[in-house]
Amino acid sequence: MSNASQLRDSTQIVLPSEALEGLEAQLDDVCTVSVFAEGDDQCRIVGSPVEIKRATEFLARHGVSVR
C-alpha cells in the first residue's frame, strides 16, 4: 500500500519560482497541470502521476532539475 509521501511526490513538483520563468505557458500546452505560487520564491505544480511524469520530462529537457 502507498503511503502519503509517495502519493504526494507522484502528484506534485515544488520548485523555485525562477526555475519556471518563461516555461509556464509551454508547460500548460504540453501537460494538464496546475501551477500555484507558494510565497515569493516557490511554486507548486500539481497534477496526476502521469501528468507529473510528463511535466518532469518537459522540465528536464529545458534544463530544470527536479529532485
C-alpha positions, 0 to 999 in steps of 0.5 A: 500500500502507498503511503502519503509521501509517495502519493504526494511526490507522484502528484506534485513538483515544488520548485523555485519560482525562477526555475519556471520563468518563461516555461509556464505557458509551454508547460500548460500546452504540453501537460494538464497541470496546475501551477500555484505560487507558494510565497515569493520564491516557490511554486507548486505544480500539481497534477496526476502521476502521469501528468507529473511524469510528463511535466518532469520530462518537459522540465528536464529537457529545458534544463530544470532539475527536479529532485 
